[in-house]
């Protein structure tokens, strides 16, 4: 009996020892984890050499682990940082495109304006000499206002161009009739009816139409590039929610805690995590695509009928043509200089046209590449071989090595309700993303107006439009009464009612210039 008892005790002891040794055999080495953890820049102090019990873990599986609580916290922070860098790096080329193309287009346009002004100054100095130099501020003001409009100034192009021709008419009228001294009231009267008098022929009307359409398109286009740049830069700086950080840590670094630091996540697993973390960014995509489409439409205009080089480069020739038309009407001056100038400008236009055409085509191609960027961002980040494992059986599936079975959810905030990896609150859209959606919507509206040749800054107020319509009606009515008064050749008497108008009395206005 005693012998039997001794045998049972011996068997129990062996069983306990066997269990003890079996437990030790399960505690694998953490040497690979220590090496990988240290490569991330973390200290190895308090990092276990062998697996320990994992009940202290809050994110990773709580079996045997190579992670302490402190390690899990650091890997949590590392996951957030790496995710932010992933989004920044993946969106870098697209964002750089908007930055570089905006800079190139802006520099090119301003240089084009500067060259046009220099060309006009050089041509008019040679052609008109001292007379031009004495009146050069009229032309300088024109280019100053054009630049101010392009750079975002509150300039009404049509009114500004009308003012230019009115001022030029005043100066020309005085120069061509230098034997008289005109009062300011009389000159004001003459300038008011530039459209009716047509002293410059049809040049002002044609130039106004061309300049207005081209400048509206160019300014709106460069503003669109700037808005695209700003939106992309803001959205690329992601607001990482705590639930997203947990999911990222589980995907990227829980393999460390399980002793498999080299194991990459499964492709579909990565998709669910990224679509949950980038749900708000995906919601930007619809408005972003409409914005890109509108940019492409305006780019088409800049390639064709609203081409800025075709309009800007020959401005000097067109203004010179207008001046000589007025001279021709009053002094019968030959148009030979204009003909020579036109010949020289043709080749210059062709090279500039080709350069601009290349610029616009280049920008269009880059814009097309950026369509659906935000909804494709999770796919780009989770590219096989880059972040994820190409072998669906040899990948991290959120708890061990093996196939990932859950279905991949669709992109967008509302589709994250059933995301198995990220707990997304679909009732709280990201405020920053909503602001960028509105910014894109406003810019798209401006682009659509620019495509049709309309400047939204002077189209969006019904009161202002009504005011302009009323003012135009009054001007036309007043023109019927006053225009004859301005054109009287011998007296200050109206042809309609034979009554004197002292304001435009030529006896007071047309006095011999004794200077």
NORBEL-V568867 format. One record per residue. N is the residue number from 1. RES is the residue in one letter. OMEGA is omega as a letter, one per 40 degrees, with the letter a starting at -180 (999 if undefined). Layout:
n=N res=RES omega=OMEGA
n=N res=RES omega=OMEGA
This chain:
n=1 res=X omega=i
n=2 res=X omega=i
n=3 res=X omega=i
n=4 res=X omega=a
n=5 res=X omega=a
n=6 res=X omega=i
n=7 res=X omega=i
n=8 res=X omega=i
n=9 res=X omega=a
n=10 res=X omega=i
n=11 res=X omega=i
n=12 res=X omega=a
n=13 res=X omega=i
n=14 res=X omega=i
n=15 res=X omega=a
n=16 res=X omega=i
n=17 res=X omega=i
n=18 res=X omega=i
n=19 res=X omega=a
n=20 res=X omega=i
n=21 res=X omega=i
n=22 res=X omega=i
n=23 res=X omega=a
n=24 res=X omega=a
n=25 res=X omega=i
n=26 res=X omega=a
n=27 res=X omega=a
n=28 res=X omega=a
n=29 res=X omega=i
n=30 res=X omega=a
n=31 res=X omega=i
n=32 res=X omega=i
n=33 res=X omega=i
n=34 res=X omega=a
n=35 res=X omega=a
n=36 res=X omega=a
n=37 res=X omega=i
n=38 res=X omega=i
n=39 res=X omega=i
n=40 res=X omega=i
n=41 res=X omega=a
n=42 res=X omega=i
n=43 res=X omega=i
n=44 res=X omega=i
n=45 res=X omega=i
n=46 res=X omega=i
n=47 res=X omega=a
n=48 res=X omega=i
n=49 res=X omega=i
n=50 res=X omega=a
n=51 res=X omega=i
n=52 res=X omega=i
n=53 res=X omega=a
n=54 res=X omega=a
n=55 res=X omega=a
n=56 res=X omega=a
n=57 res=X omega=a
n=58 res=X omega=a
n=59 res=X omega=a
n=60 res=X omega=i
n=61 res=X omega=a
n=62 res=X omega=i
n=63 res=X omega=i
n=64 res=X omega=a
n=65 res=X omega=i
n=66 res=X omega=a
n=67 res=X omega=i
n=68 res=X omega=i
n=69 res=X omega=i
n=70 res=X omega=i
n=71 res=X omega=a
n=72 res=X omega=i
n=73 res=X omega=a
n=74 res=X omega=i
n=75 res=X omega=i
n=76 res=X omega=i
n=77 res=X omega=i
n=78 res=X omega=i
n=79 res=X omega=i
n=80 res=X omega=a
n=81 res=X omega=a
n=82 res=X omega=i
n=83 res=X omega=i
n=84 res=X omega=i
n=85 res=X omega=i
n=86 res=X omega=a
n=87 res=X omega=i
n=88 res=X omega=a
n=89 res=X omega=a
n=90 res=X omega=a
n=91 res=X omega=a
n=92 res=X omega=a
n=93 res=X omega=a
n=94 res=X omega=a
n=95 res=X omega=i
n=96 res=X omega=i
n=97 res=X omega=a
n=98 res=X omega=i
n=99 res=X omega=a
n=100 res=X omega=a
n=101 res=X omega=i
n=102 res=X omega=a
n=103 res=X omega=a
n=104 res=X omega=a
n=105 res=X omega=a
n=106 res=X omega=i
n=107 res=X omega=a
n=108 res=X omega=a
n=109 res=X omega=a
n=110 res=X omega=i
n=111 res=X omega=i
n=112 res=X omega=i
n=113 res=X omega=i
n=114 res=X omega=a
n=115 res=X omega=i
n=116 res=X omega=i
n=117 res=X omega=i
n=118 res=X omega=i
n=119 res=X omega=i
n=120 res=X omega=a
n=121 res=X omega=a
n=122 res=X omega=a
n=123 res=X omega=a
n=124 res=X omega=i
n=125 res=X omega=i
n=126 res=X omega=a
n=127 res=X omega=a
n=128 res=X omega=i
n=129 res=X omega=a
n=130 res=X omega=a
n=131 res=X omega=i
n=132 res=X omega=a
n=133 res=X omega=a
n=134 res=X omega=a
n=135 res=X omega=a
n=136 res=X omega=a
n=137 res=X omega=i
n=138 res=X omega=a
n=139 res=X omega=i
n=140 res=X omega=i
n=141 res=X omega=i
n=142 res=X omega=a
n=143 res=X omega=i
n=144 res=X omega=a
n=145 res=X omega=i
n=146 res=X omega=i
n=147 res=X omega=a
n=148 res=X omega=i
n=149 res=X omega=a
n=150 res=X omega=a
n=151 res=X omega=i
n=152 res=X omega=i
n=153 res=X omega=a
n=154 res=X omega=a
n=155 res=X omega=i
n=156 res=X omega=a
n=157 res=X omega=a
n=158 res=X omega=i
n=159 res=X omega=a
n=160 res=X omega=i
n=161 res=X omega=i
n=162 res=X omega=i
n=163 res=X omega=i
n=164 res=X omega=a
n=165 res=X omega=i
n=166 res=X omega=i
n=167 res=X omega=i
n=168 res=X omega=i
n=169 res=X omega=i
n=170 res=X omega=a
n=171 res=X omega=a
n=172 res=X omega=a
n=173 res=X omega=i
n=174 res=X omega=a
n=175 res=X omega=a
n=176 res=X omega=i
n=177 res=X omega=a
n=178 res=X omega=i
n=179 res=X omega=i
n=180 res=X omega=i
n=181 res=X omega=a
n=182 res=X omega=i
n=183 res=X omega=i
n=184 res=X omega=a
n=185 res=X omega=a
n=186 res=X omega=i
n=187 res=X omega=i
n=188 res=X omega=i
n=189 res=X omega=a
n=190 res=X omega=a
n=191 res=X omega=a
n=192 res=X omega=a
n=193 res=X omega=i
n=194 res=X omega=a
n=195 res=X omega=a
n=196 res=X omega=a
n=197 res=X omega=a
n=198 res=X omega=a
n=199 res=X omega=a
n=200 res=X omega=a
n=201 res=X omega=a
n=202 res=X omega=a
n=203 res=X omega=a
n=204 res=X omega=a
n=205 res=X omega=a
n=206 res=X omega=a
n=207 res=X omega=i
n=208 res=X omega=i
n=209 res=X omega=a
n=210 res=X omega=a
n=211 res=X omega=a
n=212 res=X omega=a
n=213 res=X omega=a
n=214 res=X omega=a
n=215 res=X omega=i
n=216 res=X omega=a
n=217 res=X omega=a
n=218 res=X omega=a
n=219 res=X omega=a
n=220 res=X omega=i
n=221 res=X omega=a
n=222 res=X omega=i
n=223 res=X omega=i
n=224 res=X omega=i
n=225 res=X omega=a
n=226 res=X omega=i
n=227 res=X omega=i
n=228 res=X omega=i
n=229 res=X omega=a
n=230 res=X omega=i
n=231 res=X omega=a
n=232 res=X omega=i
n=233 res=X omega=a
n=234 res=X omega=a
n=235 res=X omega=a
n=236 res=X omega=i
n=237 res=X omega=a
n=238 res=X omega=i
n=239 res=X omega=a
n=240 res=X omega=a
n=241 res=X omega=i
n=242 res=X omega=i
n=243 res=X omega=i
n=244 res=X omega=i
n=245 res=X omega=i
n=246 res=X omega=a
n=247 res=X omega=i
n=248 res=X omega=i
n=249 res=X omega=i
n=250 res=X omega=a
n=251 res=X omega=a
n=252 res=X omega=a
n=253 res=X omega=i
n=254 res=X omega=i
n=255 res=X omega=i
n=256 res=X omega=a
n=257 res=X omega=i
n=258 res=X omega=i
n=259 res=X omega=a
n=260 res=X omega=a
n=261 res=X omega=a
n=262 res=X omega=a
n=263 res=X omega=a
n=264 res=X omega=i
n=265 res=X omega=i
n=266 res=X omega=a
n=267 res=X omega=a
n=268 res=X omega=i
n=269 res=X omega=i
n=270 res=X omega=a
n=271 res=X omega=a
n=272 res=X omega=i
n=273 res=X omega=a
n=274 res=X omega=i
n=275 res=X omega=i
n=276 res=X omega=a
n=277 res=X omega=a
n=278 res=X omega=a
n=279 res=X omega=a
n=280 res=X omega=i
n=281 res=X omega=i
n=282 res=X omega=i
n=283 res=X omega=i
n=284 res=X omega=a
n=285 res=X omega=a
n=286 res=X omega=a
n=287 res=X omega=i
n=288 res=X omega=a
n=289 res=X omega=i
n=290 res=X omega=i
n=291 res=X omega=i
n=292 res=X omega=i
n=293 res=X omega=i
n=294 res=X omega=i
n=295 res=X omega=i
n=296 res=X omega=i
n=297 res=X omega=i
n=298 res=X omega=i
n=299 res=X omega=i
n=300 res=X omega=i
n=301 res=X omega=a
n=302 res=X omega=i
n=303 res=X omega=a
n=304 res=X omega=a
n=305 res=X omega=a
n=306 res=X omega=a
n=307 res=X omega=a
n=308 res=X omega=a
n=309 res=X omega=a
n=310 res=X omega=a
n=311 res=X omega=a
n=312 res=X omega=a
n=313 res=X omega=a
n=314 res=X omega=i
n=315 res=X omega=a
n=316 res=X omega=i
n=317 res=X omega=a
n=318 res=X omega=i
n=319 res=X omega=i
n=320 res=X omega=i
n=321 res=X omega=i
n=322 res=X omega=a
n=323 res=X omega=a
n=324 res=X omega=i
n=325 res=X omega=i
n=326 res=X omega=i
n=327 res=X omega=a
n=328 res=X omega=a
n=329 res=X omega=a
n=330 res=X omega=a
n=331 res=X omega=i
n=332 res=X omega=i
n=333 res=X omega=a
n=334 res=X omega=i
n=335 res=X omega=a
n=336 res=X omega=a
n=337 res=X omega=i
n=338 res=X omega=a
n=339 res=X omega=i
n=340 res=X omega=a
n=341 res=X omega=a
n=342 res=X omega=i
n=343 res=X omega=a
n=344 res=X omega=a
n=345 res=X omega=a
n=346 res=X omega=a
n=347 res=X omega=i
n=348 res=X omega=i
n=349 res=X omega=a
n=350 res=X omega=a
n=351 res=X omega=i
n=352 res=X omega=i
n=353 res=X omega=a
n=354 res=X omega=a
n=355 res=X omega=a
n=356 res=X omega=a
n=357 res=X omega=i
n=358 res=X omega=a
n=359 res=X omega=a
n=360 res=X omega=i
n=361 res=X omega=i
n=362 res=X omega=a
n=363 res=X omega=i
n=364 res=X omega=a
n=365 res=X omega=i
n=366 res=X omega=i
n=367 res=X omega=i
n=368 res=X omega=a
n=369 res=X omega=a
n=370 res=X omega=i
n=371 res=X omega=a
n=372 res=X omega=a
n=373 res=X omega=a
n=374 res=X omega=i
n=375 res=X omega=i
n=376 res=X omega=a
n=377 res=X omega=i
n=378 res=X omega=i
n=379 res=X omega=a
n=380 res=X omega=i
n=381 res=X omega=a
n=382 res=X omega=a
n=383 res=X omega=a
n=384 res=X omega=i
n=385 res=X omega=i
n=386 res=X omega=i
n=387 res=X omega=a
n=388 res=X omega=i
n=389 res=X omega=a
n=390 res=X omega=i
n=391 res=X omega=a
n=392 res=X omega=a
n=393 res=X omega=a
n=394 res=X omega=a
n=395 res=X omega=i
n=396 res=X omega=a
n=397 res=X omega=i
n=398 res=X omega=i
n=399 res=X omega=i
n=400 res=X omega=i
n=401 res=X omega=a
n=402 res=X omega=a
n=403 res=X omega=i
n=404 res=X omega=a
n=405 res=X omega=a
n=406 res=X omega=i
n=407 res=X omega=i
n=408 res=X omega=i
n=409 res=X omega=i
n=410 res=X omega=a
n=411 res=X omega=i
n=412 res=X omega=a
n=413 res=X omega=a
n=414 res=X omega=a
n=415 res=X omega=a
n=416 res=X omega=a
n=417 res=X omega=a
n=418 res=X omega=i
n=419 res=X omega=a
n=420 res=X omega=a
n=421 res=X omega=a
n=422 res=X omega=i
n=423 res=X omega=a
n=424 res=X omega=i
n=425 res=X omega=a
n=426 res=X omega=i
n=427 res=X omega=a
n=428 res=X omega=i
n=429 res=X omega=i
n=430 res=X omega=a
n=431 res=X omega=a
n=432 res=X omega=a
n=433 res=X omega=i
n=434 res=X omega=i
n=435 res=X omega=i
n=436 res=X omega=i
n=437 res=X omega=i
n=438 res=X omega=i
n=439 res=X omega=i
n=440 res=X omega=a
n=441 res=X omega=i
n=442 res=X omega=a
n=443 res=X omega=i
n=444 res=X omega=i
n=445 res=X omega=i
n=446 res=X omega=a
n=447 res=X omega=i
n=448 res=X omega=i
n=449 res=X omega=i
n=450 res=X omega=i
n=451 res=X omega=i
n=452 res=X omega=i
n=453 res=X omega=a
n=454 res=X omega=i
n=455 res=X omega=a
n=456 res=X omega=a
n=457 res=X omega=i
n=458 res=X omega=a
n=459 res=X omega=a
n=460 res=X omega=i
n=461 res=X omega=a
n=462 res=X omega=i
n=463 res=X omega=a
n=464 res=X omega=i
n=465 res=X omega=i
n=466 res=X omega=i
n=467 res=X omega=a
n=468 res=X omega=i
n=469 res=X omega=i
n=470 res=X omega=a
n=471 res=X omega=i
n=472 res=X omega=i
n=473 res=X omega=i
n=474 res=X omega=a
n=475 res=X omega=a
n=476 res=X omega=i
n=477 res=X omega=i
n=478 res=X omega=a
n=479 res=X omega=a
n=480 res=X omega=a
n=481 res=X omega=a
n=482 res=X omega=a
n=483 res=X omega=i
n=484 res=X omega=a
n=485 res=X omega=a
n=486 res=X omega=a
n=487 res=X omega=a
n=488 res=X omega=a
n=489 res=X omega=a
n=490 res=X omega=a
n=491 res=X omega=i
n=492 res=X omega=a
n=493 res=X omega=i
n=494 res=X omega=i
n=495 res=X omega=a
n=496 res=X omega=a
n=497 res=X omega=i
n=498 res=X omega=i
n=499 res=X omega=a
n=500 res=X omega=i
n=501 res=X omega=a
n=502 res=X omega=a
n=503 res=X omega=a
n=504 res=X omega=a
n=505 res=X omega=a
n=506 res=X omega=i
n=507 res=X omega=i
n=508 res=X omega=a
n=509 res=X omega=a
n=510 res=X omega=i
n=511 res=X omega=i
n=512 res=X omega=i
n=513 res=X omega=a
n=514 res=X omega=a
n=515 res=X omega=999
